[in-house]
Amino acid sequence: MGEIKLTDVIAPAFYGVHWDIIDEKHTYYDLFGGRGSTKSSFIGTEIPLGMMQDAMNGIHSNAVVFRKVGNTLRESVFEQIAWGIDALGASDEWTSSLSPMQYVYKPTGQKIIFRGLDKAKKTKSIKISKGYFKYLWFEELDEFAGMEEVRMTQQSVLRGGEKFVVFKSFNPPISNSNWANKYVAEPRADSLRHKSDYRSVPVEWLGQQFIDDAEYLKATNPRAYEHEYLGIPVGLGTNIFELLEIREITDEEISRMQSIYQGEDWGWFPDPKAFLRVAYVPNQQKVYALDELGGCKIRNSEMARQIKEKGYDDCAIYCGVDEEESIVDFRDAGLPARKAIVTPGSRKYTFEWLQCRTLVIDPRRTPRLYKEVIEYEHERDGNEDSSDGDAFPHSASGASLCEDAGRTTPNLGRGGDAPQGNVGAAF
């Protein structure tokens, strides 16, 4: 590894955190903040840097990186570590593999391994033949079941060494009652809590387009800007959606709407089959619920007939990915049905995107949606809050509306408009 300037690798906001780690002042480093804060880039650099420095001091340290779901590792933290190693100019000193998923420091054999906690046995299988696990990283902390799951994982891994460095990183969920938000609000002597956002990052690192998108959202939807870019939990309580506009939606209004999206959720019983038609008006930052169809024990052929009878074969229908045969049924019936594209983190992002936009609901047009939205609250697991979007009521789900909206529709995309991915994954 050649001479690397600190300022070339980490953003100014993290200088103090870096030196705190060097001076061994804390064990736990809880990093949270908005989009573009580079907290993950910092951790992805700090872990291999620390391991290489340990090797120079005769310490055989290793690292393990966790996400809640194993299939999200490859495109997130694994790539982030690769970026960090490259930023340090040390790519020639490390090897990587996907099976097992790991990085190995060639001079010493130190390892960075990756695990998902969607299966309990994965924690028990974490072993290392030489040295100990000094570095742990829990990415997207709020996706885990709660602090008890994180604590038990730590207890099973933090053994055999004198000094440990445990990173926990996340973008704060919208609700103040979320367990991760509560966790970082509680002071601990052995923990450094650090909040950051994009404003401390050099513009050239993020690109001018990123800054322009942030400023656009700041001007058009301050609440969404505060949550998405500044990492502020702007939700007040347990209600999932707090920006509601319950009123009549007139036919004249609908006639002016251009960005129409449709989704289908493949329920049967007791969860109903559900079709939802919505419109997104970007200059208003509003999602209008226009119509709904469905119910329990409705066959795909009957569902397709109802949709065509309404004239809703005029644009694509984005469907849940769990029943490809049902999508074929819709296509055979002449409907433009498409399978939604679901990527790691897309459901969570889409869900929170919706929470920062006003939902306009006409109880006459969408009675089931109206009932469930106004009554629905975050599900509770003991004393901890869970709001991952998967718990959204089925009759209001509308499957995967606005799939690929940013790529398929003019004036929709980042910067305060519809997100990349499935706007209606939780709607």
N, C-alpha and C positions, 0 to 999 in steps of 0.2 A: 504494500500500500504506500503510495507516494504521499507527499505533503498535501494535506487537505485543510483548507481554511474553513473554520466553523461557519462563517458567514455565507459560504458558498453552498452549504449543505442544509442548514436549518434556518427557519424564519426567526426574526428578532424576538418574537414572543416567547420562544423556547430556549433562549440563551440561559436564562436563570434556571430552568428545569434541568438542562444539560449539566451545569456546574453543580447543582444540588445532587445529581446522581454521582458525579465524579467525587464529590465530598462525602458521599454515603450518609446523607442527612436523613433520608427516609427509606422505607421499604416499599410503600405503595404510592403509585403515581396515577392519579385519576384525571385524565385529560378529556375535556368535553368542550363542545363549541359548535359553531355553525359550519355550513358548507364552505369548503375552500380554506379552512383554517390551517391545513397541512399537519394536523396532529398525527394522523396515521403515517404520513411521510416521515415525521420526526421519529416515531417509535420504530418504524421499519428501518431507519438508519441507526438509531441508538443501540438496538439489540446486536447487530453484527459488529458495530464499532466496539461496544463493551466487551464482547467475546474475544475479539482480536487483542484488545488491550489486556484482558485477563490472561491470554496465552503468553504475552510478553512477561507477565508477572508470575508465571508458573501455575496459574489457576485453570483447571480444565472445566470451564463453565459450559453449560448447554442451555437451550431455550426451547420452550413449547408455546405454540400460538393456538389459541382457541377461538372458534366461533360456535354458535349454538348449533347450526346445521352444517354437516360435513361437506355437502356439495357446493357450499358457498366459498370454500377456502381457496380453490384454484384461481378464481378470477378476482380475488380481493387481497387477502393478507399474503398469500404466496407471491403474487406479483409485486406487492408492496415491499416485501423483503428483497426481492430481486432489484427493484429500483434503488433501495437503500445501499445495497452492496455495490451497484454500479456507480452511484453518486460518490461513494467512498473511493472509487478507483481500484476496487479489489475484486473485480469479476474473475480474474485469472486465478485467484486464491481460493475460490469456492466452486464446488460442484453441486448440481441439483438433480433431483429425480422426482417423479410423480408417484411411483409405486415402489417403496413407500414415499410419501410426500415429505421431502426434507431437503435441507441444504447442509453440506458438510464442508468445514474449513480444512482444506487439504493439509496444511502443515501439522495439525494436531489431531484431526478427526473429530473435533467438536461439532455438535449437530444442532440444527434448528428444525424441530419437527412440528407437525400441524395435526390438530385433532378437532373433530366436531363432537359436541356433547349431546347430539340427538339420540345417542344410545349410551346408556350408563356404563356398559362394559368397556367403552373406549377409554375412559379414565383409568380403569384398573390395568389396562394393557400398556400404560406409559412406563417404560423402563429405559434405562441408559446403562451401557456396559462400563463406561468410564466417566469419572467426574460426577457432577450433580446438576440439576436444573436450577440455575441461578435466575434466569429470566423467564417470566410468564407474561403473556399478553392476551387479555380478553377483549377482542374487538367487537363493536356493536353490543356493548354491555347490556343495554335495555332489552335485547332479544332473549337473554337468558331468563330462566323461570323466576329468579329472585336471588337475593344475596345468599340465601342458604345453599343454593346450588353452586354458586361461585366459591363460597367459603369451603364447602366440602371438597371441591376440586383442588383448591389451594392446599388443603391439609394433606391430600393424597400425593402431592407433587413436591411440596417444599420440604425436602428432607436432605440431610447429609452435607449441608453447607453452613457457613457462618453468616453469609450476607446474601440477601435476595433482592431482586428488583421486579416488582409486579406492576404491569401497566394495565389500566382499564380505560378504554376509550369509547366514546359514543357521541352522537348528536342528540341533545336532550329531546325526549318526546314532548309532544305539545302540552300534555296534562301535567300540572304541578304535582298531582297525586301519584304519578308513576313512580315505581319503587326506585328506579335508578336516579331520578331527580331528588328523591328524598335521601338517598344514600350519600350523594355528594354534598348535601346540605348539612350533614352531621359532622362536626369537627372530630378529627382523630389526630393524636400526636404523631403517629407513625406514618401519616399520609400527607401527601402534597396534592391539593386540589387546584387544578389549573384550567381556566376558561380562556378560550381564544376565538377569534374570528378572522375573516379574510382581510380585514383592514390593516393588520400587522404584517401582511405578506407582500413582498415586492410585486409590483404590477406585472413585471415581465415573467414571473413564475406562473401566474394565473392566466395571463393574456387579457387584452383589453376587452374582448367579448364578454368574459366572465364579469368584469367590472360593470360593463354596460348593462348586462342582464340584471345584476344586483340593483343598480340604480333605477332601472325600469320598474322592478318590483317594489322598490322603496317608494316610488312615486304613485304607483297604481294600487298597491295593496300593502300598506305598512305592517299590518299584522302578520301576513305571510313572510314579509321581509325579515321581521324580527325573529321569527321562528326558524326559517330556513337558513338565513345568512348570518344572523347574530347568535343563534342557538339559545334563544330565550323561550322558556315554556310559557306560552301565552294563554293556554287553557286554564280555566278557573276551577273546575270541579270534576265530577264524574260523568257529565254528559259528553257523549262522543262528539256531537256536532253542536256548536254554540252559535254559529252564524247561520241562522235560519230565517227565511222570509216566507211566512205562511200566508198565502193570498190567492186570489183568482188569477190564472194565467189566461189571457184572452186569445181568441183565434187570430186577432190582428197582430198581437205580439209574435205569435208563432210563425206567421207568414213572413216576418222579417228575419227570422233566424236562419243562419246559413250552416253553421257547424253542428250537424246532427250526428249523434252516435247511438248505437244500439247494442245491447248485450243480452245474453241468454245464460241462465244458470240451470243445470240439469237436475233439478230436484224431482222427487216423486212423492214420498210420504215418510214421515210427517213433514219434512221440509218440502215446500212447494216448488214446482217448476216455475221459473220467473223470467219474464221478458221485460226489459225496461228501455224506453226511448228518452233520450235527454238531448239538450242543446247546451253548448258552452259559448258564452259571450265574453271574449277576452277583455274588451275594454271596460266591462263592468265587473270582471272577476266573479262571475256568477255562473252556476250550473242550474239549468232549468229542467225539472222533471216533467216531461210532456205526456207520457202515457205508460201504462203497465198492463201486462197480460199474464195469465197463468193461474195456477192453483195446484192442488194435490191430485195425484193419480190422473194426470193428463198425458196422453200418448204424444209422441213426437209429431205424428201425422196431424193430430188435432191442433197442436200448438202451431205448426206450420200453416195450417188452414186459417187460423185466427190472425196470424201475422199478415198473410197475404190479403185477407179480406179487408184489413185496415189500410192496405197500401204501403206497408212497411217493408216491402222488398225493394225499396228505392235506394237503400244504402247498406253497407256491410253490417253484418251481425257478428259481433265478437263473442265467442263462446268459451265456456269453461273447458279446460284442457283434459278433464278427467274422463270424458266419454267421447272418444273419437267416432264411435259408431253412430252416436246421435248427431254429430256434425254431418256425417254422410247422409243421414236421414233428411236433414234440412236441405242439403244440396240436391238430393234426389227430388225434393219437393219444389225445387226452383228458387230457393232462397240463397242469397250471397253470404253463406255462413263461413266464418274463418276461425281457426283455433287461435286463442290468445297467446301471445308471447310473454312468458313469465321468466324473468331473470333474477339472479340473487339480489335481494333487497328491493325489487320493484314493487312488490305488494305493500311493504311498509311505507315506502316513499309515496306511492300513490294515495294510500290511506291518509297520510298526514297532509298531502297536497290538498285533498278534499276538505280537510278540517280547517284549512285557511281560506277557503272560498265560501261565498254565500250560496246556500242551497235554497232555491226557490221552489216551493212545493205547493201545489194546488190539491187540497184533499179530495176534491171532486174528480180530478183526473187520475190521481195516484193514491187511492185510499190506503192500500196496504203499506206502501212506502211511508206515507204520512204517519200512520199509527206506530210503525216500528222505529222510525227516526226519532220521534218526540219521546218515546218511552225507553229507548235503548240507552244503556249506560255501560261503562267499562265493566267487564267481568272481573270479579274479585277472586283471588286465590289466597285464602286466609286473610292476612292483613295487608297483602301486597296487591298492587294494581296490575292488571294485564290488559293491554290494548294493542294487539298485534294485527288487527284487521281480519284475521281468520274467524274471529268470533262474531263478525257482522251478521245481522239477521238475514236468513236466506231469501225471504220474499222481497227484500230490498236490494239483493246483491247485484242484479243486472249483469252478472258474470264479469266481462272484461271490456267495458265500454272504452272507447277512445284508444284502443290498442294502436301503438305506433302513431299517436296523434301528431307528434311533432314532426314526423316525416311525411305524413300523408295529407295534412291539411294546412293551407296557407294561414299565416298569422298565429299558428299554434306551435309551441315549442318551449324552450327554456326562457328564462327571464320573466317569469310571472304568468306565462301561459300554460297550456296543458303540458304535463311532464312527459318525458320519454317513457313509454311503457303503458300500463293499463290504468287509465284514469278511473275506470269503474270497477277495478278489481275488488274494491270494498264497497261499491255503491249499488 
